Amino acid sequence: MRAEPNPPGSTVQRGLSADYLRALPKAEVHCHLEGCVPPKTAVRLAARHGVTLPAGARDGGDRYRFRNFDEGLEIYLAVCRSIQTAEDFEAVTYESLMTAAEGGLRYREIAFNPQNHPELSYDTMMGGILAGARAAEEEAGVVSRIVVAINRQFGGEAALNLVRDVLAHPHDEVVAIGLDGDEKAARPSEFVAAYDLARAAGLKLTAHAGEHGDSTEMVECLDLLRVDRIDHGYAALLDPALLARTVRSQIPYSACWFIDYPELEVEGRRLDVAAMAAAGLNMCLNSDDPALIGPELHDDFIDAAAHLEWTVEDAEKYALAGIDASFADNATVERLRAEFTAELERLRPGAYSADIQ
Ligand SMILES: [Zn+2]
């Protein structure tokens, strides 16, 4: 974690107000369902189902405690094991969306890995998730779509079976296939058949790459998986050809503001959202795992605005960037863009004061 969200004395006090940034309508396309489950909910579900959570999930109060990616992944997988019924999926989906809606979230693409729940059928899990998402939309107006994510560690054959399962149980809200998990576990090239099948069926395609791995991962995602979007992608900053290519194509990057990996510091240069923005990449801000890594998206906006000294135009640009990167159908995108534009105009007069209604 680079800094506490909106720390006292932050430059945001002299720039855009935190109230304005919280009220700003927001859209994100990179957020993992189980990474939204707060510790108290994980502890309750684990107790109900007799699952033992790692100490870092039990003893940290409002936060999970872990020292590195592997420990964080261990907690994430234990949280996955604690979600065992359609009702559990409905409850965690609903809770996560309602929490984020308090910070201005209006649209989220939820990444969900069915392979991390091998004991449950795809349809059971998706039924619960969609019920929770529809309830949150009805109650708080936050729209959701689902990215079914392939976990790299299970390999290409399992990925192909997963895509077959997705296609056998179609839902309008399921808009894309993603790829996540440990970037060291398998190359993107192992998943070509799964991506080809998904593309042929009309699904959109995204993949995590260049978060821990190098830029060759990202080139494989572009050339072999033919992705429509890249999740993270910081390694592009070390590859001039890839950087120029993706600045030119303006393929969306779903980047995350709060990241703290040693490999992102190369030759004294930090590879992060600030550097991506300066390079001219098309990127939006995303919370990734707000409960596991934290914080919620509105805190990302508040901290980014302070550190990058955003103007109101910058804030509005990032508010709309998540919609432009989304895989929702055209009618939904147009509706959200119109709603956001009207709301941004309404909020503009209060951008530099705390007087937001
Ligand atoms: Zn992610």
Residues whose N, C-alpha, C, O or C-beta is under 5 A from the ligand:
A	BS01	ZN	D288
